[in-house]
Amino acid sequence: MPSEQDKECKGCLDRDRCHEVYAKLSKSRAEPVALKAFTAFFVPLLAFIVMYVLFLNWLSDYVSDEYIELAAVLPSVLSAVVITFLFKYVVSFIFKIKF
Protein backbone atom coordinates (compact mmCIF):
# COMPACT_ATOMS: atom_id res chain seq x y z
CA MET A 1 0.00 0.00 0.00
CA PRO A 2 1.55 3.37 -1.02
CA SER A 3 2.27 5.84 1.72
CA GLU A 4 0.86 9.36 1.87
CA GLN A 5 4.19 10.78 0.73
CA ASP A 6 4.32 8.45 -2.28
CA LYS A 7 0.88 9.69 -3.32
CA GLU A 8 1.98 13.32 -3.08
CA CYS A 9 5.23 12.70 -4.96
CA LYS A 10 3.71 10.54 -7.70
CA GLY A 11 3.66 13.17 -10.46
CA CYS A 12 6.76 15.08 -9.41
CA LEU A 13 9.81 14.96 -11.67
CA ASP A 14 12.21 15.68 -8.82
CA ARG A 15 10.93 13.16 -6.31
CA ASP A 16 14.23 11.25 -6.16
CA ARG A 17 16.30 14.40 -5.67
CA CYS A 18 13.82 15.68 -3.09
CA HIS A 19 14.40 12.66 -0.86
CA GLU A 20 18.16 13.13 -1.14
CA VAL A 21 17.97 16.80 -0.18
CA TYR A 22 15.86 16.12 2.90
CA ALA A 23 18.14 13.25 3.89
CA LYS A 24 21.18 15.55 3.65
CA LEU A 25 19.44 18.30 5.62
CA SER A 26 18.50 15.92 8.40
CA LYS A 27 22.15 14.91 8.77
CA SER A 28 23.45 18.49 8.69
CA ARG A 29 25.59 19.61 11.61
CA ALA A 30 25.04 23.32 11.05
CA GLU A 31 24.02 25.38 14.05
CA PRO A 32 20.41 26.58 14.16
CA VAL A 33 20.13 30.26 13.31
CA ALA A 34 16.65 31.00 14.65
CA LEU A 35 17.89 32.00 18.11
CA LYS A 36 20.65 34.13 16.60
CA ALA A 37 18.19 35.90 14.31
CA PHE A 38 15.81 36.45 17.24
CA THR A 39 18.66 37.93 19.28
CA ALA A 40 19.89 40.10 16.43
CA PHE A 41 16.58 41.57 15.29
CA PHE A 42 13.70 41.10 17.72
CA VAL A 43 15.40 41.59 21.09
CA PRO A 44 16.91 45.02 20.28
CA LEU A 45 13.67 46.27 18.78
CA LEU A 46 11.57 45.04 21.67
CA ALA A 47 14.06 46.35 24.23
CA PHE A 48 14.12 49.78 22.57
CA ILE A 49 10.33 50.05 22.46
CA VAL A 50 9.91 48.99 26.08
CA MET A 51 12.67 51.24 27.35
CA TYR A 52 11.44 54.18 25.26
CA VAL A 53 7.98 53.93 26.81
CA LEU A 54 9.48 53.59 30.29
CA PHE A 55 11.78 56.58 29.82
CA LEU A 56 8.91 58.65 28.45
CA ASN A 57 6.95 57.92 31.62
CA TRP A 58 9.91 58.47 33.95
CA LEU A 59 11.04 61.71 32.32
CA SER A 60 7.59 63.25 31.97
CA ASP A 61 7.91 64.95 35.38
CA TYR A 62 11.39 66.33 34.73
CA VAL A 63 11.50 67.34 31.05
CA SER A 64 9.11 69.61 29.18
CA ASP A 65 6.77 68.06 26.63
CA GLU A 66 8.67 69.80 23.86
CA TYR A 67 11.90 67.83 24.48
CA ILE A 68 10.69 64.64 26.13
CA GLU A 69 10.92 62.46 23.02
CA LEU A 70 14.44 63.63 22.34
CA ALA A 71 15.41 63.10 25.96
CA ALA A 72 14.05 59.54 25.96
CA VAL A 73 15.75 58.34 22.75
CA LEU A 74 19.39 58.22 23.87
CA PRO A 75 18.86 56.32 27.13
CA SER A 76 16.47 53.99 25.30
CA VAL A 77 19.06 53.16 22.65
CA LEU A 78 21.79 52.63 25.23
CA SER A 79 19.49 50.47 27.35
CA ALA A 80 18.49 48.41 24.32
CA VAL A 81 22.15 47.78 23.50
CA VAL A 82 22.91 46.71 27.06
CA ILE A 83 19.83 44.47 27.24
CA THR A 84 20.70 42.87 23.91
CA PHE A 85 24.25 42.08 24.98
CA LEU A 86 23.05 40.70 28.31
CA PHE A 87 20.46 38.56 26.54
CA LYS A 88 23.13 37.32 24.11
CA TYR A 89 25.47 36.48 26.98
CA VAL A 90 22.81 34.62 28.96
CA VAL A 91 21.57 32.68 25.92
CA SER A 92 25.10 31.74 24.86
CA PHE A 93 25.85 30.59 28.41
CA ILE A 94 22.67 28.53 28.78
CA PHE A 95 22.53 26.98 25.29
CA LYS A 96 26.31 26.93 24.59
CA ILE A 97 25.84 28.87 21.35
CA LYS A 98 28.58 31.06 19.89
CA PHE A 99 27.36 34.32 18.39
C-alpha positions in Angstrom: 0.0 0.0 0.0 1.5 3.4 -1.0 2.3 5.8 1.7 0.9 9.4 1.9 4.2 10.8 0.7 4.3 8.5 -2.3 0.9 9.7 -3.3 2.0 13.3 -3.1 5.2 12.7 -5.0 3.7 10.5 -7.7 3.7 13.2 -10.5 6.8 15.1 -9.4 9.8 15.0 -11.7 12.2 15.7 -8.8 10.9 13.2 -6.3 14.2 11.2 -6.2 16.3 14.4 -5.7 13.8 15.7 -3.1 14.4 12.7 -0.9 18.2 13.1 -1.1 18.0 16.8 -0.2 15.9 16.1 2.9 18.1 13.2 3.9 21.2 15.6 3.7 19.4 18.3 5.6 18.5 15.9 8.4 22.2 14.9 8.8 23.4 18.5 8.7 25.6 19.6 11.6 25.0 23.3 11.0 24.0 25.4 14.0 20.4 26.6 14.2 20.1 30.3 13.3 16.6 31.0 14.7 17.9 32.0 18.1 20.6 34.1 16.6 18.2 35.9 14.3 15.8 36.5 17.2 18.7 37.9 19.3 19.9 40.1 16.4 16.6 41.6 15.3 13.7 41.1 17.7 15.4 41.6 21.1 16.9 45.0 20.3 13.7 46.3 18.8 11.6 45.0 21.7 14.1 46.4 24.2 14.1 49.8 22.6 10.3 50.1 22.5 9.9 49.0 26.1 12.7 51.2 27.4 11.4 54.2 25.3 8.0 53.9 26.8 9.5 53.6 30.3 11.8 56.6 29.8 8.9 58.7 28.5 6.9 57.9 31.6 9.9 58.5 33.9 11.0 61.7 32.3 7.6 63.3 32.0 7.9 64.9 35.4 11.4 66.3 34.7 11.5 67.3 31.0 9.1 69.6 29.2 6.8 68.1 26.6 8.7 69.8 23.9 11.9 67.8 24.5 10.7 64.6 26.1 10.9 62.5 23.0 14.4 63.6 22.3 15.4 63.1 26.0 14.0 59.5 26.0 15.8 58.3 22.8 19.4 58.2 23.9 18.9 56.3 27.1 16.5 54.0 25.3 19.1 53.2 22.6 21.8 52.6 25.2 19.5 50.5 27.4 18.5 48.4 24.3 22.2 47.8 23.5 22.9 46.7 27.1 19.8 44.5 27.2 20.7 42.9 23.9 24.3 42.1 25.0 23.1 40.7 28.3 20.5 38.6 26.5 23.1 37.3 24.1 25.5 36.5 27.0 22.8 34.6 29.0 21.6 32.7 25.9 25.1 31.7 24.9 25.9 30.6 28.4 22.7 28.5 28.8 22.5 27.0 25.3 26.3 26.9 24.6 25.8 28.9 21.3 28.6 31.1 19.9 27.4 34.3 18.4 
